[in-house]
Amino acid sequence: MSVKKEYDPGAIESRWRRRWAESGLYETDEDPGKPKHYALTMLPYPSGDLHVGHWYAMTPSDTRARFMRMRGYRVFFPIGFDAFGLPAENAAIKRGIHPRKWTYSNIENMRGQLRQMGTMFDFDAEVVTCEPEYYRWNQWFFLKFYERGLAYRKKAPVDWCPSCNTTLAREQVVGPDRRCERCGTPVIKRNLTQWLFRITEYADELLDFSKIDWPERVKTLQTNWIGRSEGAEIEFEIEGYGPITVFTTRPDTVFGATFMVLAPEHEAVERITAPERAAEVRAYVEEAARMSEIDRTDTTREKTGVFTGACATNPATGERIPVYIADYVLLGYGTGAIMAVPAHDERDFEFATKYGLEIRPVIAPPEWDGSPLEEAYAGEGTMVNSGPFDGTPSGEGREKVTRWLEERGAGRHAVSYRLRDWLISRQRYWGTPIPIVYCERCGTVPVPEEDLPVLLPEDAEFTPTGESPLKRDPDFYNTTCPRCGGPATRETDTMDTFVDSSWYQYRYLSPHYDEGPFDPEQGRKWLPVDQYTGGVEHAVMHLLYTRFFTKVMRDMGLVDFDEPMVRLFNQGEILGPDGNRMSKSKGNVVNPQEWVDRYGSDVLRCFLMFIGPWNEGGPWDGQGIEGVARWLRRAHSLVVEGEPSGAEADPKELPRRTSRLVKRVTENLETFRFNTAIAALMEHTNYLLAVRGRVDEEEWASALRDFVLVLAPFAPHHAEEMWAELGQPYSVHQQSWPQWDEELVAEEEITLVVQVNGKLRDRIRVPTDVSEEDARRLALESPKVRQHVEGREIKKCVYVPGRVVNLVVG
């Protein structure tokens, strides 16, 4: 071997990227003889520049996809741009530039940056969601949902951002003071007529995770968000108004309902309020509208309310009970009305105590002597003061009372959900137009499929208020009715951009297909997605919506499976150096280009994978990047003639050490433990440098080939250069993944017991010579261990060499 070129990472990388592009190296392999692997990372928003957080999300995903390709899979690894949304429109208002021009300028810039990463993205499969050939199918899906009763329109109170001038989904309102997730402006309530998708139709099915390998945290977040509760719906008749339905999980307590409470926003409030109570009720309603849900549901806050002057009839007792409004009842939960049972609900007890309302025990606590309760009792017991059900155990009473109410026509068994239908209307321009027209003669009329797409006008005029220009564009909103041919107006709302990202993985398969949202033949080859990577912050928005879309697509006959992605891995988030989420407004965005210019792409890739477990993330700190640069420089030097490093090492161990490296890196890549894989590569580099020139030439060549092959997914440019220096055929990325000899590594590993506070939590395989530091690190990387230590302080680590790691947490 001899030196052919001076070591120059920038020159190496640019040269090989040109070669990869010219040779079509990363065109998707369609070989039907290979098992398929659809790898997907969440598509970026075209904000203008990739920041280091994009690199942190994408380059490990690329490393994993490269690994799968070398293992003999035909890998599909596409990329695109989630290109609609408020930032582009706000840029148009601020800069006087059309959102399309701003968006496409950013996309062009980001394409180059994505290639600079050294990724194997198939750019031929790229989708850009603001393209008519893409959003045409958003509109097609809307029409299909409408046909199936899954898209509907209603007037309802919505969260409104006065800065963005648009409706926000509940998930987009954040913080205890209810601010817009995007701009931070305090959110207000407005009553608007909106379009919604009936995701609640699939609530029960969305609670079934049996067919997917997803993180427990995501499944828990979705389960809690859907919030399924079993109980009963009970009808309370309000004088002069009619029945109002309440949902309760405790129908066994209905005999103790001594008053009723409505949410201040409930539609019945205005009609049932007595004239002499109107001013006080109106003032209370206005005050409640300015409060956050978190404040309203704060259990420590003093309960307040106002009597409406109306009374309802308790269907179990026949008694007249007063009807109040109170801000601790929310319209968005249950039915917006509750039967108040103060003896058995803490909030109702506090309210009844304050306003002098009857507190009637109907569930006797154990050893209760019949005296007044000093606090609400919410547990199980024996029914009392409950007519024919006295003496019935409360658990048994729930079913019996429900049946009794059903027989009387006053109630029924019911299931309630915290989940609300997906509000998709947005009062902005830069989104998919909703394909609906309104005709005085025909009413609400869907646009025929053959007339799709309904195009956004290109000559939009923006105002500083942010009001959608579609509302002021007669050429857009004036149209003819598809049914009668008479004058009609178009819907001027556009769709929530989460619609775009709910099905984009299907469009990647055939981005220019014009007979449907995707080519079914390609779907049979690649679907569903095998491995998805992205942030956990999307758990109850994108990740829930894409599951919903797939289930509807299944029911439409478009796909024959239930879940969009078989496996999901959530990476952590790289924060700014100040520990806050990276944001241009905060001035804490780390530009990867300055690091690439200094060290090259491979160094930044490997540094981001080495800094810690990928699922954890953390603040950016570039201090260690120099060490990674030195390692890759030394690794590259292995393919150049040179002397041993002088370090002590046994040359006879080369076959065993090589086998152990291949196994460790393989297992770490299978489980997304990139940091420990790179640690193994670094350790092995030092060993190779120590034994260079002291082993058989053929054995050395074989060991070097295996080393370069397992390095290739992590540092694709360096590995390609080293492979060429070894005289091997182009390209290293088309080679098979090396194998290891199980007999050689068997005695090199032991099983280590991992305990948390003395309790067995996992058993892990580790090298026989594992250090205490590495044993602790490997123990903490175990998913079974992490769930018992996350969010808790590790006070001490007790290590019994070769046997036990005991983590003591507080």
Secondary structure, 3 states (H helix, E strand, C coil): CCCCCCCCHHHHHHHHHHHHHHHCCCCCCCCCCCCEEEEEECCCCCCCCCCHHHHHHHHHHHHHHHHHHHCCCEEECECCECCCCHHHHHHHHHHCCCHHHHHHHHHHHHHHHHHHCCCCCEHHHCCECCCHHHHHHHHHHHHHHHHCCCEEEEEEEEEEECCCCEEECHHHEECCCCEECCCCCECEEEEEEEEEECHHHHHHHHCCCCCCECCHHHHHHHHHHHCEEEEEEEEEEECCCEEEEEEECCHHHHHHCCEEEECCCCCCHHHHCCHHHHHHHHHHHHHHHCCCHHHHCCCCCCCCEEEEEEEEECCCCCCEEEEEEECCCCCCCCCCEEEECHHHCHHHHHHHHHHCCCCCCCEECCCCCCCCCCCCCCCCCEECCCHHHCCCEHHHHHHHHHHHHHHCCCEEEEEEECCCCEECEECCCCCCECCEEEECCCEEEECCHHHCCCCCCCCCCCCCCCCCHHHHCHHHHEEECCCCCCEEEECCCEECCCCHHHCHHHHCCCCCCCCCCCCHHHHHHHCCEEEEEEEHHHCCCHHHHHHHHHHHHHHCCCCCCCCCEEEEEEECEEECCCCCCCCCCCCCCCCHHHHHHHHCHHHHHHHHHHCCCCCCEEECCHHHHHHHHHHHHHHHHCCCCCCCCCCCCCHHHHHHHHHHHHHHHHHHHHCCCHHHHHHHHHHHHHHHHHHCCCCCHHHHHHHHHHHHHHHCCCCHHHHHHHHHHCCCCCCHHHCCCCCCCHHHHHCCEEEEEEEECCEEEEEEEEECCCCHHHHHHHHHCCHHHHHHHCCCCEEEEEEECCCEEEEEEC
